Amino acid sequence: MPNPWDLRAADSDREHLAEELREHMLAGRLSSEEFEQRLGDAYKASTRGQLEVLKRDLPVSQRALRGELERRRARVRHRLMREAGAGLGISAVCVAVWALAGASGGFWPGWVIFFSLLPLLRDGWRLFGPAPDLEGLERRLDRRRDREHRRAHRRHWPPRPPGLPR
């Protein structure tokens, strides 16, 4: 796997750095000459590492912090949507079974829907509620993913020698 700093820089990477440098100049951390020099170097840079060198002596800007927070929220939101898809799929199968069986009696798939989507509601509250806990939610999702990986590994362990029946 290549070093991330050796990867080619995109125009959007250069624009983000230019905005950060402007923010630092307005805060008084860079003189206008330093800003112009670094801005010129930013537009000449070809790798991400060259862009990082231009801001290594500057503190992390508020713009960069907001951008990173938004990227983290988007990743967590995407993970929650994937898990919601699994819960909705199970719920749809149960509703189909109930409907094909004549839709008689109580709506028992409601219980399946409730219990399969309860974790999604709880995690959604942690992400979008009045006091978001992004770190706690990421840890919880990571533990859940690790638990699923361990279960999958146990199903395939120990490996069977070729030729033995299952």
Residue pairs with C-beta under 8 A, 6 or more apart in sequence:
3 49
4 48
5 47
5 48
5 49
5 52
6 47
6 48
6 49
7 47
7 48
8 46
8 47
8 48
9 45
9 46
9 47
9 48
9 50
9 51
13 48
13 51
14 42
14 43
14 45
14 51
16 63
16 64
16 67
17 42
17 51
17 54
17 55
18 39
18 42
18 43
19 63
20 55
20 58
20 61
20 63
20 64
21 30
21 35
21 38
21 39
21 42
21 54
21 55
22 35
23 61
23 62
23 63
24 30
24 35
24 55
24 58
24 61
25 31
25 32
25 34
25 35
29 58
29 59
30 38
30 58
38 54
38 55
41 50
41 54
42 51
42 54
45 51
45 54
69 134
72 134
72 138
73 127
73 134
76 127
76 134
76 137
76 138
76 141
77 127
79 141
80 120
80 123
80 124
80 127
80 141
83 119
83 120
83 123
84 117
84 120
87 116
87 117
87 119
87 120
88 117
90 112
90 116
91 109
91 112
91 113
91 116
91 117
94 108
94 109
94 112
94 113
95 109
95 113
97 109
98 107
98 108
98 109
123 137
123 140
123 141
126 132
126 133
126 136
126 137
127 134
127 137
160 166
